[in-house]
Amino acid sequence: MIEFTLLHDFDVTPAQFWALYLDPAFTRTLLLEGLGFGTAEIEPVVDRDGKRSRSMRVQPKLELPAAVAKVLGPKLGYTETGRLDVARSEWSYEIAMSVLTERIRLGGRMKVEPLGERRCHRTSVLWVEVRILGVGGLIEKAAEKNMRDGWEKAAVWVADWIRRNPPA
C-alpha cells in the first residue's frame, strides 16, 4: 500500500472552496477540460445529517507502463463515492475501478482549513493498494504517479479558474 500527502493553497475561503468542489458543473468542467478525461458523469449532491455526499463515474486520461496497460485494458474507468463532513471540513472518498475491483483499492481524504481572510489550505492524503501477484507494486507506483500528476494539474487549473472567476 502506498499513502502520500499533497498540499495546496487557494484564494477562496473554505466555504467557497467546498461550494466549487461540490458543484457538478464545475467538477465536470475540471475533469473534461482541465484534466482531459474521456467521460465524467457527476451525480447531484445529497445532504443528510450534516454530511454531503456525491458519486461520479469517470474515464480518466492515464499514462501507464505497457505492462500495467495490458493488465488494466484501454478503457479504464472508475466510480468515486465521497462524503463531506461539513463540521470538520473534511472530504473522504473511495474509488471502485471498472476492472479488478476486488484487487485494486484507491481513496483518500481532504481537509480544508482557513489560511488568512480569503484563502484556504488543502491537505490531501491519498492511498492506493493493489493485490495482484507479480505486478501489484508496479500498478501501485503507476497509480501513485497518475494520482500525483492529476491532483497537481487540477490544483493549478482550479487556482487559475479562481483567478479568472473571483468569488463575490
C-alpha positions in Angstrom: 0.0 0.0 0.0 1.2 3.5 -0.9 0.0 6.6 1.0 1.1 10.1 0.3 0.1 13.7 1.1 -0.3 16.7 -1.2 -0.7 20.4 0.0 -2.3 23.2 -2.0 -3.5 26.7 -1.2 -6.3 28.5 -3.0 -7.5 32.1 -3.0 -11.0 31.3 -1.6 -12.5 30.7 1.8 -13.1 27.0 2.8 -16.9 27.5 2.3 -16.2 28.9 -1.2 -13.8 26.0 -1.9 -16.5 23.4 -1.0 -19.1 25.2 -3.0 -16.9 24.9 -6.1 -15.8 21.3 -5.3 -19.3 20.1 -4.9 -20.7 22.0 -7.9 -21.4 19.3 -10.6 -20.9 21.7 -13.5 -17.6 22.9 -12.1 -16.4 19.4 -11.4 -17.4 18.2 -14.9 -15.5 21.2 -16.5 -12.5 20.5 -14.3 -12.4 16.8 -15.3 -13.2 17.2 -19.0 -11.4 20.4 -19.9 -8.9 20.8 -17.1 -7.7 17.2 -16.9 -8.8 15.8 -20.3 -10.9 12.9 -19.0 -12.8 11.0 -21.6 -16.1 11.0 -19.7 -17.5 12.4 -16.5 -20.9 11.7 -15.1 -21.4 13.7 -11.9 -24.4 12.8 -9.6 -26.2 15.6 -7.6 -25.0 16.2 -4.1 -27.1 14.6 -1.3 -27.4 16.4 2.1 -28.1 14.2 5.1 -27.3 14.5 8.8 -24.5 17.2 8.5 -22.9 15.3 5.7 -22.9 15.9 2.0 -22.2 13.0 -0.4 -21.7 12.7 -4.1 -20.9 9.9 -6.6 -19.3 10.2 -10.0 -18.3 7.9 -12.8 -15.3 8.9 -14.9 -12.8 7.7 -17.5 -9.5 9.4 -16.9 -6.7 10.0 -19.2 -3.8 7.9 -17.8 -0.1 7.5 -18.5 0.6 3.8 -17.9 3.6 1.5 -18.4 2.9 -1.1 -21.1 2.7 -4.0 -18.6 0.1 -2.1 -16.5 -1.9 -1.0 -19.5 -2.1 -4.7 -20.6 -3.5 -5.8 -17.3 -6.0 -2.9 -16.9 -7.1 -2.5 -20.5 -7.6 0.5 -22.7 -11.0 1.8 -21.3 -10.2 2.0 -17.6 -12.7 4.0 -15.6 -13.8 4.3 -12.0 -16.6 5.4 -9.7 -15.8 7.7 -6.9 -18.1 7.9 -3.9 -17.3 10.6 -1.4 -18.8 12.4 1.6 -18.1 15.8 3.2 -18.3 16.1 6.9 -19.3 19.8 7.0 -18.4 20.3 10.7 -14.9 19.0 10.2 -14.5 20.5 6.6 -13.2 17.1 5.6 -13.9 15.1 2.4 -13.3 11.3 2.3 -13.8 9.1 -0.7 -13.2 5.7 -2.1 -12.7 4.7 -5.7 -14.1 1.5 -7.3 -12.3 0.6 -10.5 -14.1 -0.6 -13.6 -11.7 -3.6 -13.7 -10.2 -5.7 -11.0 -12.5 -4.1 -8.4 -11.7 -6.5 -5.6 -7.9 -6.3 -6.2 -7.4 -2.5 -6.6 -8.4 0.0 -3.9 -7.9 3.7 -4.0 -9.2 6.6 -1.9 -8.3 9.4 0.4 -9.4 12.3 2.5 -9.1 16.0 2.0 -9.2 18.7 4.8 -9.6 22.3 4.0 -8.6 25.0 6.6 -8.7 28.8 6.5 -5.4 30.5 5.6 -6.0 34.2 6.3 -9.1 36.0 5.4 -9.8 34.9 1.8 -7.5 31.9 1.4 -7.6 28.2 2.3 -5.1 25.4 2.7 -6.0 21.9 1.4 -4.3 18.8 2.8 -5.0 15.7 0.7 -4.0 12.3 1.9 -4.3 9.7 -0.9 -3.7 6.0 -0.9 -3.6 3.1 -3.3 -3.5 -0.7 -2.6 -3.1 -3.3 -5.3 -3.3 -7.1 -4.5 -2.1 -8.7 -7.8 0.7 -11.1 -7.6 3.7 -10.1 -9.6 2.5 -6.7 -10.9 0.8 -5.2 -7.8 3.8 -3.0 -6.9 4.1 -1.8 -10.5 0.4 -0.9 -10.7 0.6 0.9 -7.3 3.5 3.0 -8.5 1.8 3.8 -11.8 -1.4 4.7 -9.8 0.5 6.9 -7.4 2.2 8.8 -10.3 -1.1 9.3 -12.1 -2.8 10.5 -8.8 0.0 12.9 -8.0 0.2 14.3 -11.6 -3.6 14.6 -11.7 -4.0 16.3 -8.4 -1.2 18.7 -9.1 -2.6 19.6 -12.6 -6.0 20.0 -11.1 -4.7 22.3 -8.4 -3.1 24.6 -11.0 -6.3 24.5 -13.1 -8.5 25.4 -10.1 -6.2 28.2 -8.9 -6.3 29.7 -12.4 -10.1 29.3 -12.7 -10.4 31.1 -9.3 -8.1 33.9 -10.6 -10.3 34.3 -13.7 -13.6 33.9 -11.8 -13.1 35.5 -8.4 -15.8 34.9 -5.8 -18.0 37.9 -4.9 
